[in-house]
Amino acid sequence: MKFIETAIPGPIIVEPAVFGDDRGFFLESWNAAKFRDGGLDLAFVQDNHSRSAKGVLRGLHFQNPNPQGKLVRVTAGAVWDVAVDIRRSSPHFGKWVGVELSAANKRMFWVPPGFAHGFLTLEDDTDFLYKCTALYEPASDHSLLWNDPALGIEWPLGGIEPKLSGKDVVGKPLSQVEAFS
């Protein structure tokens, strides 16, 4: 497994070793010892799976209090995945990093606590899986406005209007979210 740092300290791209032949492939999507050796000593308490049509934008979500770290991956289709640093004490506050995750590239992305997270589906029937370090708590759930000009996220929309949930339509701009200290 390769652990690749991003432009912002914290989020990590994970490239698993893939063993393939004419029958298909095998990979380890989670191995506590290998992740610990890669600098990520994690304990997960919840797994989630979503399926979305092309053009669905989910996020930018975070929990405060009870922040979640998320190890995310795609098993069918593709997404543009984004993490935004919302730790006010961070020199990278309000900065974002994005990565394409797909069934083809088999990459995973670690989004640590203290970051808002979201993704845009690039293909129909995209299956998005994620492991969380804290349980979902509706009272702690928040949405950072996906298109806040203060963030300047470069979503690969290709001229389409994204499909959003009601919660994401009314997400708060960075200046108004309950960010972390």
Buried (B, 14 or more C-beta within 10 A) or exposed (E): BEBEEBEBEBBBBBBBEEEEEEEEEEBEBBEEEBBEEBEBEBEBEEEEEEBBEBBBBBBBBBBBEBBBBBBBBBBBBBBBBBBBBBBEEBEBBBBBBBBBBBBEBBBBBBBBBBBBBBBBBBBEEBBBBBBBBBEBEEEBBBBBBBBBEEBEBEBEEEEEEBBBBEEBEEBEEBEEBEBBE
